[in-house]
């Protein structure tokens, strides 16, 4: 049973990291494209980009929390 918990832990954090990784790439690409089109808005765009990255990264942190809960037996 311990081996299955380790596999579940690895899958939980692995799958939880895929979505935010893609999301952060999309956010940064959109911000860079917007800055290229309108350089005067760079400060505003960078602020919104970092807020979006923080919210997206929160999803990976939730996945990490779930993987810890699986690893330490809180969720069986």
Secondary structure, DSSP 8 states (H G I E B T S, - for coil): -HHHHHHHHHHHHHHHHHHHHHHHHHHHHHHHHHHHH-GGGHHHHHHHHHHHHHHHHHHHHHHHHHHHHHHTTS--
